[in-house]
Amino acid sequence: MKVDFLNLKRANEPHEAAILDAVERVVGSGWYILGEQTAAFEREFADYCGVAHCIGVANGLDALHLILRAYDIGEGDEVIVPSNTFIATWLAVSQTGARVVPVEPDERTCNLDPGRIEAAITPRTRAVMPVHLYGQPADMEPICRLARKHGLRVIEDAAQAHGARYRGRRVGGLGDAAGFSFYPGKNLGALGDGGAVTTDDDTLAGTLRKLRNYGSSTKYRHEITGLNSRLDELQSAILRIKLPHLDAENTRRRNAASVYLEALARLPLQLPHVHEEADPVWHLFVVRTPDRDALQTYLREAGIGTNIHYPLACHRQPAYSAERWPALPIAERLQAEVLSLPMAPYLSTADIRAVAERIRAFFS
């Protein structure tokens, strides 16, 4: 039985007719940048996240970078980030000229360990950037409490966690601001790149609306040195079609995760651990085993797609090879052991059980 790791055509099929209608409306409108569709999506996504503002930008990396810029974080400053994450989290900091300070994760959840943060704080620390990795919220209450104690900003990297909840509240409204990605493979994915910032900070929102648009709030008058990073009308229209279905699709992901957790129990395999305060949305279902490469090969030969998120920790990437990093053994263990199994709202219980059966066969 063939099971793709992710088939975006299948994922978008339920919305295809509505998406095509929306695209026709945008094309026929003659207005393609910062128009009615983007303004409407910003209102709807802000309401969904339970915040006052959503500012659409070009991608998730820009969302994080622009938040840092808007808070005047840059040269000489430090930002605490997880040691294991997609490199965009680190790049957002580096692009401002600030220094990345990696902190190791809780090895059970793979999210930033609140108990390790305080030791990394220095007089130059300006912000903490927890990542809701794999769609599971980070443990935000102790992170925010510690940030308040030290006068730090909390910037959520919510690129993988659209709709996830922590203590009943959606991510995107748990810190000072949050950056989202709408890359096509995300739980809420566009048909191209896209991103957004969510926040309750009125001043920050006003600055971001200028920064994303050449530093301008009035055409041809540029108040600050901004850049061009705008969520376009086509992607906004597509996201508006998909947003009302996000909770139902996340529920199907939760159901798939439940089947995996039951079917893979009692194997020599480390399964995802869900924090008691978290309600994840299972962007990825990630298992761990020292036999990762052999298991991946076995599944590929059986027609089952997998992926590795991520095969090389950020501090081991060539882009950061000139830096001297502290020992980060947990990040390095994760890069050697993690394997992402097929996870999508269109997968049936039979699909999940077929994957699990092959994994059981491997270990037997």
Buried (B, 14 or more C-beta within 10 A) or exposed (E): EEBBBBBEEEBBEBBEEBBEEBBEEBEEEEEEEBBBBBBBBBEBBBEBBBBBBBBBBBBBBBBBBBBBBBBEBBEEBBBBBBBBBBBBBBBBBBBBEBBBBBBBBBBEBBBBBBEBBEEBBEEEBBBBBBBBBBBBBBBBEBBBEBBEEBEBBBBBBBBBBBBBBBEEBBBBBBBBBBBBBBBBBBBBBBBBBBBBBBBBBEEBBBBBBBBBBBBBBEEEEBEEEBBEBBBBBBBBBBBBBBBEBBEEBBEBBBBBBEBBBEBBEEBEBBBBBBBEEBBBBBBBBBBBBEBBEEBBEBBEEBEBBBBBBBEEBBBBEEEBEEEEBEEBEBBBBBBBBBBBBBBBBBBEEEBBBBBBEBBBEBBE
